[in-house]
Amino acid sequence: MKYAIVIEKAPSNYAAYAPDLPGCVATADTREEVIRLMREGIPLHIKGLLEEGEAVPQSQATVVELDIPLAAVA
């Protein structure tokens, strides 16, 4: 299974979440560390859902980066 994660840079750390898995989040000092934590956390999150008898959400989120020229803002 593949799940999209969103990584956000905060003033003193990085935070990440999986849009398809509400509540599956991580924070870390580096981007690499937050990715590692999400890679470890997603299976644990899914295991918890299964143990609670809940359905595992299918991946629906996609990530698209948009290149917006500064001239479009003015």
PEQUI-V717985 format. One record per pair of residues at least 24 apart in sequence whose C-alpha atoms are under 6 Angstrom apart, sorted by the first residue. I is the first residue (numbers start at 1). J is the second residue. If there is no record, write none. Layout:
i/j
I/J
I/J
This chain:
i/j
3/59
20/59
